[in-house]
Amino acid sequence: MFERRTITKLVSLLVISLLVISVMGPSPSVHADVGDDELIVEVIPRGDAYAVAARHNLQVLSYLNDNGHRMYLMRNLSSQPIMQVMDQVKRDSDVGQVELNESTTVAEADGPGGRSVGNIDGGCGTGTADQGAITRIRAPDAWSISTGAGVIVAVIDTGIDLSAGLNIVPGYDFIDRDSNPSDVPGGQASGHGTAVASLILSVAPDAQIMPIRAFDQNGYSAAFQLAEAIDYARWHGASVINMSFSFSQEVNLVSNFINYAYGQGITLVAAAGNDGSGQARFPALESEVLSIAAVDSRDIKADFS
């Protein structure tokens, strides 16, 4: 009898093996507006977040409980450069840690004129895996052990087309701040989350998808929203968390919530990176995360991976 954690790891490995073949490609440059001029500020227990914000001409946007640490997302309202403001905030006696709300993109957010999300499956536009890919990752052999029944895969992405007939459980939208994680059409990355979810179900047909929209329709997000997404997944029954994004450096807040999810027995998978350096990027470089590189149709590591 296989333990549940073994089965979820098996399912996640199969899922990512297929995503490596079918989805990942070079990522575009980060959009300047997402997370721009924003700080993640820890306010100590005796401090008042709104008083801190007022002292430094910041606007409080959101709050996240980081295992007892009070973390606030704040926007710079002054004309000063964000790095200068961050230095000032760090010296505030009511403040603990401070870091930038780093921006990132979902893989394949190149849209029209590039390798569009409609073609990530090799051209059929449905987001489902072709039989060749299924055979190459030996999914039929794995199905004798598990088809994903009882496994909930949280897909942190651009949302999902809720009319596509996929096997889903309730999720959340951290872009529009509501309980409707629907994909928004018309953007460079529209349909990406739906395609990824479809690929997952091609490999693990009895798994359930938890759609978490943390990227906008053009494929952009930032660290605070992604930490919130991971936190949501871990408290709402996710067995596996799929993270098709990477950062150029470690982000403390995201790292913390990855650790909490892993400690609850959740399997986390992430793209190794798309810069061709041969080195895993954050969060894939974390020891708690399965780091996934990309291969081409000959099972050779892709140049960009």
Solvent accessible surface area in square Angstrom, and as a share of the most:
residue,aa,sasa,rsa
1,M,233,1.04
2,F,104,0.43
3,E,128,0.57
4,R,143,0.52
5,R,71,0.26
6,T,60,0.35
7,I,39,0.20
8,T,5,0.03
9,K,79,0.33
10,L,41,0.20
11,V,2,0.01
12,S,0,0.00
13,L,84,0.42
14,L,16,0.08
15,V,3,0.02
16,I,3,0.01
17,S,41,0.26
18,L,0,0.00
19,L,2,0.01
20,V,11,0.06
21,I,38,0.20
22,S,12,0.08
23,V,3,0.02
24,M,12,0.05
25,G,1,0.01
26,P,81,0.51
27,S,48,0.31
28,P,44,0.28
29,S,99,0.64
30,V,73,0.42
31,H,71,0.32
32,A,77,0.60
33,D,104,0.54
34,V,33,0.19
35,G,13,0.12
36,D,79,0.41
37,D,50,0.26
38,E,12,0.05
39,L,0,0.00
40,I,0,0.00
41,V,0,0.00
42,E,18,0.08
43,V,1,0.01
44,I,35,0.18
45,P,122,0.77
46,R,180,0.66
47,G,8,0.08
48,D,78,0.40
49,A,3,0.02
50,Y,150,0.57
51,A,38,0.30
52,V,0,0.00
53,A,4,0.03
54,A,81,0.63
55,R,127,0.47
56,H,30,0.14
57,N,73,0.37
58,L,11,0.05
59,Q,80,0.35
60,V,27,0.16
61,L,60,0.30
62,S,22,0.14
63,Y,104,0.40
64,L,15,0.08
65,N,83,0.43
66,D,3,0.02
67,N,112,0.57
68,G,58,0.56
69,H,92,0.41
70,R,58,0.21
71,M,13,0.06
72,Y,21,0.08
73,L,4,0.02
74,M,0,0.00
75,R,95,0.35
76,N,9,0.05
77,L,97,0.48
78,S,24,0.16
79,S,120,0.77
80,Q,63,0.28
81,P,85,0.53
82,I,30,0.15
83,M,100,0.44
84,Q,86,0.38
85,V,0,0.00
86,M,15,0.07
87,D,68,0.35
88,Q,52,0.23
89,V,0,0.00
90,K,102,0.43
91,R,178,0.65
92,D,16,0.08
93,S,86,0.55
94,D,25,0.13
95,V,15,0.08
96,G,35,0.33
97,Q,96,0.43
98,V,16,0.09
99,E,31,0.14
100,L,48,0.24
101,N,4,0.02
102,E,44,0.20
103,S,27,0.18
104,T,3,0.02
105,T,10,0.06
106,V,0,0.00
107,A,2,0.02
108,E,2,0.01
109,A,1,0.01
110,D,36,0.19
111,G,2,0.02
112,P,112,0.71
113,G,94,0.91
114,G,42,0.40
115,R,103,0.38
116,S,32,0.20
117,V,20,0.11
118,G,32,0.30
119,N,74,0.38
120,I,1,0.00
121,D,10,0.05
122,G,75,0.72
123,G,47,0.45
124,C,81,0.49
125,G,44,0.43
126,T,82,0.48
127,G,2,0.02
128,T,60,0.35
129,A,21,0.16
130,D,82,0.42
131,Q,125,0.56
132,G,41,0.39
133,A,5,0.04
134,I,11,0.06
135,T,82,0.48
136,R,91,0.33
137,I,27,0.14
138,R,163,0.60
139,A,0,0.00
140,P,62,0.39
141,D,81,0.42
142,A,9,0.07
143,W,81,0.28
144,S,102,0.66
145,I,75,0.38
146,S,15,0.10
147,T,40,0.23
148,G,0,0.00
149,A,71,0.55
150,G,47,0.45
151,V,2,0.01
152,I,32,0.16
153,V,1,0.00
154,A,0,0.00
155,V,2,0.01
156,I,0,0.00
157,D,1,0.00
158,T,0,0.00
159,G,2,0.02
160,I,2,0.01
161,D,63,0.32
162,L,79,0.39
163,S,101,0.65
164,A,49,0.38
165,G,71,0.69
166,L,40,0.20
167,N,65,0.33
168,I,60,0.30
169,V,24,0.14
170,P,116,0.73
171,G,7,0.06
172,Y,55,0.21
173,D,2,0.01
174,F,20,0.08
175,I,59,0.30
176,D,83,0.43
177,R,102,0.37
178,D,60,0.31
179,S,88,0.57
180,N,80,0.41
181,P,6,0.04
182,S,32,0.21
183,D,24,0.13
184,V,49,0.28
185,P,111,0.70
186,G,83,0.80
187,G,18,0.17
188,Q,74,0.33
189,A,0,0.00
190,S,20,0.13
191,G,24,0.23
192,H,0,0.00
193,G,0,0.00
194,T,22,0.13
195,A,9,0.07
196,V,0,0.00
197,A,0,0.00
198,S,10,0.06
199,L,1,0.00
200,I,0,0.00
201,L,23,0.12
202,S,27,0.17
203,V,1,0.00
204,A,2,0.02
205,P,63,0.39
206,D,70,0.36
207,A,0,0.00
208,Q,60,0.27
209,I,0,0.00
210,M,1,0.01
211,P,1,0.01
212,I,0,0.00
213,R,4,0.01
214,A,0,0.00
215,F,0,0.00
216,D,29,0.15
217,Q,57,0.25
218,N,52,0.27
219,G,0,0.00
220,Y,19,0.07
221,S,1,0.01
222,A,0,0.00
223,A,0,0.00
224,F,0,0.00
225,Q,31,0.14
226,L,0,0.00
227,A,0,0.00
228,E,11,0.05
229,A,0,0.00
230,I,0,0.00
231,D,23,0.12
232,Y,35,0.13
233,A,0,0.00
234,R,31,0.11
235,W,161,0.57
236,H,96,0.43
237,G,47,0.45
238,A,7,0.06
239,S,12,0.08
240,V,1,0.01
241,I,0,0.00
242,N,1,0.01
243,M,1,0.00
244,S,3,0.02
245,F,4,0.02
246,S,19,0.12
247,F,5,0.02
248,S,94,0.61
249,Q,101,0.45
250,E,89,0.40
251,V,1,0.00
252,N,72,0.37
253,L,1,0.01
254,V,0,0.00
255,S,8,0.05
256,N,44,0.22
257,F,0,0.00
258,I,0,0.00
259,N,60,0.31
260,Y,48,0.18
261,A,0,0.00
262,Y,92,0.35
263,G,67,0.64
264,Q,81,0.36
265,G,35,0.34
266,I,8,0.04
267,T,4,0.02
268,L,1,0.00
269,V,0,0.00
270,A,1,0.01
271,A,4,0.03
272,A,14,0.11
273,G,6,0.06
274,N,26,0.13
275,D,79,0.41
276,G,35,0.33
277,S,66,0.42
278,G,53,0.51
279,Q,135,0.60
280,A,41,0.32
281,R,62,0.23
282,F,1,0.00
283,P,0,0.00
284,A,2,0.02
285,L,91,0.46
286,E,22,0.10
287,S,111,0.71
288,E,43,0.19
289,V,11,0.07
290,L,52,0.26
291,S,55,0.36
292,I,22,0.11
293,A,44,0.34
294,A,2,0.02
295,V,45,0.26
296,D,43,0.23
297,S,94,0.60
298,R,171,0.62
299,D,91,0.47
300,I,92,0.46
301,K,106,0.45
302,A,12,0.09
303,D,139,0.72
304,F,51,0.21
305,S,9,0.06
